[in-house]
Amino acid sequence: MRQAGKLKQQIGHLTKSGPKIKYTHGAEFYRVLKHDIDYYFKRTGYPRRDILQVYLKPGLLLAWFTGSYISLLFIADGWWQAGLLAVSLGLAMAGIGFNIQHDGGHSSYSSRQSVNRLMAMTLDMLGGSSYIWKWKHNLLHHNYSNIVGADDDIDIGPLGRLSPDQPHYCLHRFQHFYTWLLYGLLPFKWQLLDDIKSLFQGKIGTHELPRPSGSELVILVAGKCVFLCLAFLIPMSYHRPGRVVLLYVVTSLTLGFTLSVVFQLGHCVEEASFVVPLEGTNRIDKEWAVHQVATTIDFARGNPFLTWYLGGLNFQIEHHLFPQISHFHYPALSTIVEAACAEHGIKYFAHRTLFSALASHFRLLRRNAYERERRISFELLEISEARRK
């Protein structure tokens, strides 16, 4: 109860200068679903967190990261070796984000908050900020997923149009081709621009961001310093600056593309809903849990390697409904959630493969690229028919 009250207070603070979204009262679906999930844990005896298989992941992923970094720094002999190791480093960083930082940030890693906080701080090592991520992702994205103007994660500015309710510009006609390249730029933004901008402005988009103080501020500043040392200062002690910058770009493009695409496949595909509040209000005409299912999509649930590498984020519906349960349980929970959705007449969708999810995201980008032109053509056709009559 204390934690729920603290979360409510944080949401209220964050939405102080932004839209205060409210959902339809009542949570019958979520109550039934929560009862079924509780029964699953009672029947199996599994803990919700502190899973041995998940505890083994940090060692493997950090060893992958360290091995790629040291090999890139001291062993790589030739551009092709350096290029492959930079890609490997980027993928290792993404794996750390999916499995260690993400679970720690959601407190789904351990029942001990000190452990969760330590895991979440791996984002600071990667150049981000675990403090800003907590507000931007946990509170805004998870509470207001795919709500235009409230979910900052679907707002990529004038360069892209992910929702049909966002402004349309001529540039968007080609977004289903060029947006894939933009995804790789994500780390440059949050490592070198967005976090610092949010910190000084005290805002995430239109939402007020309380400035960090005490240990939170120390961790943020120290994290940026550690990242700059790992990315530039230490490598430049052994290699030419131009080579270091180029390999930083390759690593960051790999990291950004991997992180961005995985997020988009969970929310920005044809089958996901994009929502605007009821006209004249900030109210959504659905209960919160139903909204989460409508705006979130699973993919490649039968691919065990992908599930391992992504930290269960291909089970995005289950993650949004129960973010504080370890991702180890998501495959089992998906069966329960899907059955509950069928019982309540709620649409539940999962792409069978990674490729089908990628294709759906491409089609969404293409549809939003031409929607305005198609609407204009339809209106001109109606005018022409009216004149003939």
C-alpha positions as CSV (number, residue, x, y, z in Angstrom):
1,M,0.0,0.0,0.0
2,R,2.9,2.4,0.9
3,Q,4.5,1.7,-2.5
4,A,1.2,2.2,-4.4
5,G,0.8,5.6,-2.6
6,K,4.3,6.6,-3.5
7,L,3.7,5.7,-7.1
8,K,0.5,7.7,-7.2
9,Q,2.3,10.7,-5.7
10,Q,5.1,10.4,-8.4
11,I,2.6,10.3,-11.2
12,G,0.8,13.3,-9.9
13,H,4.1,15.2,-9.7
14,L,5.2,14.2,-13.2
15,T,1.9,15.1,-14.8
16,K,1.7,18.5,-13.0
17,S,2.4,20.4,-16.2
18,G,1.2,17.8,-18.6
19,P,-2.0,16.0,-19.4
20,K,-3.6,14.2,-16.4
21,I,-4.9,11.1,-18.1
22,K,-7.7,9.2,-16.3
23,Y,-9.2,5.8,-17.1
24,T,-12.7,4.6,-16.9
25,H,-13.5,3.5,-13.3
26,G,-13.7,-0.2,-12.6
27,A,-11.1,-2.9,-13.0
28,E,-13.1,-6.1,-13.3
29,F,-10.8,-7.6,-16.0
30,Y,-7.7,-6.8,-14.0
31,R,-9.1,-8.3,-10.8
32,V,-9.9,-11.5,-12.5
33,L,-6.6,-11.6,-14.2
34,K,-4.7,-10.9,-11.0
35,H,-6.6,-13.7,-9.3
36,D,-5.5,-16.1,-12.0
37,I,-1.9,-15.0,-11.8
38,D,-1.9,-15.3,-8.0
39,Y,-3.3,-18.8,-8.4
40,Y,-0.4,-19.7,-10.8
41,F,2.2,-18.7,-8.2
42,K,0.3,-20.5,-5.4
43,R,0.0,-23.7,-7.5
44,T,3.6,-23.7,-8.8
45,G,5.3,-22.4,-5.7
46,Y,7.6,-20.2,-7.8
47,P,8.8,-16.8,-6.3
48,R,7.7,-13.8,-8.3
49,R,11.3,-12.4,-8.3
50,D,14.8,-13.6,-7.3
51,I,14.9,-16.3,-10.0
52,L,18.2,-18.3,-10.2
53,Q,18.2,-18.4,-14.0
54,V,17.7,-14.6,-14.1
55,Y,20.5,-14.1,-11.6
56,L,22.9,-15.9,-13.9
57,K,22.3,-13.5,-16.7
58,P,24.3,-10.5,-15.5
59,G,27.5,-12.5,-15.3
60,L,27.1,-13.8,-18.9
61,L,26.1,-10.4,-20.3
62,L,28.7,-8.4,-18.5
63,A,31.3,-11.0,-19.6
64,W,30.2,-10.5,-23.2
65,F,30.4,-6.7,-22.7
66,T,33.8,-6.8,-21.1
67,G,35.3,-9.3,-23.6
68,S,34.1,-7.2,-26.5
69,Y,35.4,-4.0,-25.0
70,I,38.8,-5.3,-24.1
71,S,39.2,-7.1,-27.4
72,L,38.3,-3.9,-29.2
73,L,40.8,-2.0,-27.1
74,F,43.8,-4.3,-27.2
75,I,43.3,-7.2,-29.6
76,A,41.6,-6.0,-32.7
77,D,44.0,-5.9,-35.6
78,G,42.4,-4.5,-38.7
79,W,39.2,-2.6,-39.5
80,W,37.1,-5.7,-40.1
81,Q,37.9,-7.1,-36.7
82,A,37.3,-3.8,-35.0
83,G,34.0,-3.4,-36.8
84,L,32.7,-6.8,-35.8
85,L,33.8,-6.2,-32.2
86,A,32.0,-2.8,-32.2
87,V,28.8,-4.5,-33.3
88,S,29.3,-7.2,-30.7
89,L,29.8,-4.5,-28.0
90,G,26.6,-2.7,-29.1
91,L,24.6,-6.0,-28.9
92,A,26.0,-6.7,-25.5
93,M,25.0,-3.3,-24.3
94,A,21.5,-3.8,-25.6
95,G,21.4,-7.2,-23.8
96,I,22.4,-5.5,-20.6
97,G,19.6,-2.9,-21.1
98,F,17.0,-5.6,-21.8
99,N,17.8,-7.9,-19.0
100,I,19.7,-6.1,-16.2
101,Q,18.8,-2.5,-16.3
102,H,15.2,-2.9,-17.3
103,D,14.4,-5.6,-14.7
104,G,16.2,-3.5,-12.0
105,G,14.4,-0.4,-13.0
106,H,11.0,-2.1,-12.7
107,S,12.0,-3.8,-9.4
108,S,11.3,-7.2,-11.0
109,Y,14.8,-8.5,-10.5
110,S,14.8,-8.9,-6.7
111,S,12.6,-8.4,-3.7
112,R,15.5,-6.4,-2.3
113,Q,15.3,-2.8,-3.6
114,S,19.1,-2.3,-3.1
115,V,19.7,-5.1,-5.6
116,N,17.2,-3.6,-8.0
117,R,18.8,-0.2,-7.8
118,L,22.2,-1.6,-8.4
119,M,21.0,-3.4,-11.5
120,A,19.2,-0.3,-12.7
121,M,22.4,1.7,-12.4
122,T,23.9,-0.3,-15.3
123,L,22.1,2.2,-17.5
124,D,24.3,5.0,-16.1
125,M,27.3,2.9,-17.1
126,L,25.9,2.7,-20.7
127,G,25.6,6.5,-20.9
128,G,21.9,7.0,-19.9
129,S,20.4,7.9,-16.6
130,S,18.5,5.4,-14.4
131,Y,16.9,8.4,-12.6
132,I,15.4,10.0,-15.7
133,W,14.5,6.6,-17.2
134,K,12.4,5.8,-14.1
135,W,10.2,8.9,-14.7
136,K,10.1,8.7,-18.5
137,H,9.6,4.9,-18.9
138,N,8.1,3.6,-15.7
139,L,5.6,6.4,-15.0
140,L,4.8,8.0,-18.4
141,H,5.2,5.2,-20.8
142,H,3.7,2.4,-18.7
143,N,0.8,4.4,-17.5
144,Y,0.0,6.2,-20.8
145,S,1.2,3.7,-23.4
146,N,0.4,4.9,-27.0
147,I,-1.6,7.9,-25.8
148,V,-0.7,10.8,-28.1
149,G,0.7,13.8,-26.1
150,A,1.2,11.8,-22.9
151,D,3.5,8.8,-24.0
152,D,6.8,10.5,-24.8
153,D,8.1,7.2,-26.3
154,I,5.9,7.5,-29.4
155,D,6.9,11.1,-30.0
156,I,9.9,11.3,-32.3
157,G,9.2,14.8,-33.4
158,P,8.6,16.1,-36.9
159,L,10.9,13.5,-38.4
160,G,8.4,10.6,-37.9
161,R,4.7,9.9,-37.5
162,L,4.0,6.8,-35.5
163,S,0.4,7.6,-34.7
164,P,-2.3,8.7,-37.2
165,D,-3.2,11.4,-34.7
166,Q,0.2,13.1,-34.9
167,P,0.8,16.0,-37.3
168,H,1.6,15.0,-40.9
169,Y,4.5,16.6,-42.9
170,C,5.6,16.1,-46.5
171,L,8.8,14.4,-45.2
172,H,6.8,11.6,-43.8
173,R,6.0,10.3,-47.3
174,F,9.3,8.4,-47.1
175,Q,9.4,7.5,-43.4
176,H,8.9,3.8,-43.9
177,F,12.4,3.9,-45.6
178,Y,14.4,6.4,-43.6
179,T,13.0,5.9,-40.1
180,W,15.0,2.6,-39.7
181,L,18.2,4.7,-40.0
182,L,17.0,7.2,-37.4
183,Y,16.5,4.4,-34.9
184,G,20.3,4.0,-34.7
185,L,20.7,7.6,-33.5
186,L,18.8,6.9,-30.2
187,P,22.0,6.5,-28.0
188,F,23.5,9.8,-29.3
189,K,20.3,11.6,-28.1
190,W,20.0,10.1,-24.6
191,Q,23.8,9.8,-23.9
192,L,24.8,13.3,-25.1
193,L,21.6,15.4,-25.4
194,D,18.2,14.4,-24.0
195,D,19.3,13.5,-20.4
196,I,21.2,16.8,-20.0
197,K,18.4,18.8,-21.6
198,S,15.7,17.2,-19.3
199,L,17.9,17.8,-16.3
200,F,18.4,21.5,-17.0
201,Q,14.9,22.2,-18.2
202,G,13.3,20.1,-15.5
203,K,10.9,18.5,-18.0
204,I,10.3,15.4,-20.1
205,G,8.3,16.7,-23.0
206,T,5.6,18.8,-21.4
207,H,5.8,17.0,-18.1
208,E,7.6,18.4,-15.1
209,L,10.6,16.4,-14.0
210,P,11.8,16.9,-10.4
211,R,15.5,17.6,-10.4
212,P,17.6,14.9,-8.7
213,S,19.4,15.6,-5.5
214,G,21.7,13.8,-3.1
215,S,22.7,10.3,-4.1
216,E,20.5,10.5,-7.2
217,L,22.4,13.5,-8.5
218,V,25.8,11.8,-7.6
219,I,24.8,8.7,-9.5
220,L,23.7,10.6,-12.6
221,V,26.8,12.7,-12.8
222,A,29.2,9.8,-11.9
223,G,27.4,7.7,-14.5
224,K,28.0,10.2,-17.3
225,C,31.7,10.5,-16.3
226,V,32.1,6.7,-16.3
227,F,30.5,6.5,-19.7
228,L,32.7,9.3,-21.2
229,C,35.8,7.6,-19.8
230,L,34.8,4.2,-21.2
231,A,33.7,5.5,-24.6
232,F,36.4,8.1,-25.3
233,L,39.0,8.9,-22.6
234,I,40.4,5.3,-22.1
235,P,40.3,4.3,-25.8
236,M,42.0,7.6,-26.9
237,S,44.9,6.7,-24.6
238,Y,45.7,3.7,-26.9
239,H,44.2,4.7,-30.3
240,R,43.8,7.7,-32.6
241,P,40.8,9.9,-31.8
242,G,39.3,9.5,-35.3
243,R,39.3,5.7,-34.9
244,V,37.8,5.9,-31.5
245,V,34.9,8.2,-32.6
246,L,34.2,6.0,-35.7
247,L,34.0,2.8,-33.6
248,Y,31.8,4.7,-31.0
249,V,29.4,5.5,-33.9
250,V,29.3,1.9,-35.0
251,T,28.7,0.6,-31.5
252,S,26.0,3.3,-30.8
253,L,24.2,2.7,-34.1
254,T,24.0,-1.1,-33.3
255,L,22.8,-0.3,-29.8
256,G,20.2,2.2,-30.9
257,F,18.8,0.2,-33.7
258,T,18.4,-2.9,-31.5
259,L,16.7,-1.0,-28.6
260,S,14.4,1.1,-30.9
261,V,13.2,-1.8,-33.0
262,V,12.4,-4.0,-30.1
263,F,10.3,-1.2,-28.5
264,Q,8.5,-0.5,-31.8
265,L,7.6,-4.1,-32.3
266,G,5.8,-4.1,-29.0
267,H,3.7,-0.9,-29.6
268,C,4.1,0.5,-33.0
269,V,2.6,-2.1,-35.3
270,E,-0.7,-2.3,-37.2
271,E,-2.5,-4.3,-34.6
272,A,-1.8,-1.9,-31.7
273,S,-4.2,0.9,-30.9
274,F,-3.2,4.5,-30.7
275,V,-5.4,6.5,-28.4
276,V,-6.5,10.0,-27.8
277,P,-8.6,11.0,-24.8
278,L,-12.3,11.6,-25.2
279,E,-13.0,15.0,-26.8
280,G,-13.0,17.8,-24.3
281,T,-11.6,15.6,-21.5
282,N,-8.4,13.7,-20.5
283,R,-10.3,10.5,-19.9
284,I,-9.8,7.2,-21.7
285,D,-12.9,5.1,-22.3
286,K,-11.3,1.9,-21.1
287,E,-10.0,0.5,-17.8
288,W,-6.3,0.6,-17.4
289,A,-5.6,-3.1,-18.0
290,V,-7.8,-3.3,-21.1
291,H,-5.9,-0.2,-22.5
292,Q,-2.6,-2.0,-21.9
293,V,-3.7,-5.0,-23.9
294,A,-5.1,-2.8,-26.7
295,T,-1.9,-0.8,-27.1
296,T,0.6,-3.6,-26.7
297,I,1.6,-6.6,-28.9
298,D,3.6,-9.8,-28.3
299,F,5.9,-11.3,-30.9
300,A,8.0,-14.4,-31.5
301,R,6.8,-16.0,-28.3
302,G,8.0,-19.4,-29.5
303,N,11.6,-18.3,-30.0
304,P,13.5,-19.3,-26.8
305,F,16.8,-17.5,-27.8
306,L,15.0,-14.2,-28.6
307,T,13.1,-14.5,-25.3
308,W,16.4,-15.0,-23.4
309,Y,18.2,-12.1,-25.1
310,L,15.3,-9.7,-24.9
311,G,14.7,-10.4,-21.3
312,G,11.1,-11.4,-22.1
313,L,10.3,-8.1,-23.8
314,N,8.8,-10.0,-26.7
315,F,6.0,-10.7,-24.2
316,Q,5.2,-7.1,-24.0
317,I,1.6,-7.5,-23.0
318,E,2.5,-9.5,-19.9
319,H,5.2,-7.1,-19.1
320,H,2.9,-4.1,-19.2
321,L,0.3,-5.8,-17.0
322,F,2.7,-7.1,-14.5
323,P,6.0,-5.2,-14.7
324,Q,7.2,-6.2,-11.2
325,I,7.1,-9.9,-11.9
326,S,10.3,-11.5,-13.2
327,H,10.4,-11.9,-17.0
328,F,11.2,-15.6,-16.4
329,H,7.4,-16.1,-15.9
330,Y,6.2,-14.3,-19.0
331,P,5.8,-17.4,-21.2
332,A,3.6,-19.1,-18.6
333,L,1.7,-15.9,-17.9
334,S,1.0,-15.3,-21.5
335,T,-1.3,-18.4,-21.6
336,I,-3.2,-17.1,-18.6
337,V,-3.5,-13.6,-20.0
338,E,-4.6,-14.8,-23.4
339,A,-7.3,-17.0,-21.9
340,A,-8.6,-14.2,-19.7
341,C,-8.8,-11.9,-22.7
342,A,-10.8,-14.5,-24.7
343,E,-13.2,-14.9,-21.7
344,H,-13.8,-11.1,-21.5
345,G,-14.0,-10.5,-25.3
346,I,-10.8,-8.5,-25.3
347,K,-8.6,-8.6,-28.4
348,Y,-5.2,-10.2,-27.7
349,F,-2.7,-10.2,-30.5
350,A,0.8,-11.8,-30.9
351,H,2.9,-12.0,-34.0
352,R,4.1,-15.5,-34.5
353,T,7.6,-14.5,-35.7
354,L,10.1,-11.6,-35.5
355,F,9.8,-11.1,-39.3
356,S,6.0,-10.8,-39.2
357,A,6.3,-8.1,-36.5
358,L,9.0,-6.2,-38.5
359,A,6.7,-6.3,-41.6
360,S,3.8,-5.0,-39.5
361,H,5.9,-2.1,-38.2
362,F,6.9,-1.3,-41.8
363,R,3.3,-1.3,-42.9
364,L,2.3,1.0,-40.0
365,L,5.0,3.5,-41.0
366,R,3.9,3.3,-44.6
367,R,0.2,3.8,-43.7
368,N,0.9,6.8,-41.6
369,A,3.2,8.2,-44.3
370,Y,0.4,8.3,-46.9
371,E,-2.7,8.6,-44.8
372,R,-3.1,12.4,-45.3
373,E,-2.7,12.0,-49.1
374,R,-5.3,9.2,-49.1
375,R,-7.7,11.3,-47.1
376,I,-7.3,14.2,-49.5
377,S,-7.8,11.9,-52.5
378,F,-11.0,10.6,-50.9
379,E,-12.3,14.1,-50.2
380,L,-11.6,15.1,-53.8
381,L,-13.5,12.1,-55.0
382,E,-16.5,12.9,-52.8
383,I,-16.5,16.5,-54.2
384,S,-16.3,15.2,-57.8
385,E,-19.2,12.8,-57.2
386,A,-21.3,15.6,-55.6
387,R,-20.7,17.9,-58.6
388,R,-21.8,15.2,-61.0
389,K,-25.0,14.8,-59.1
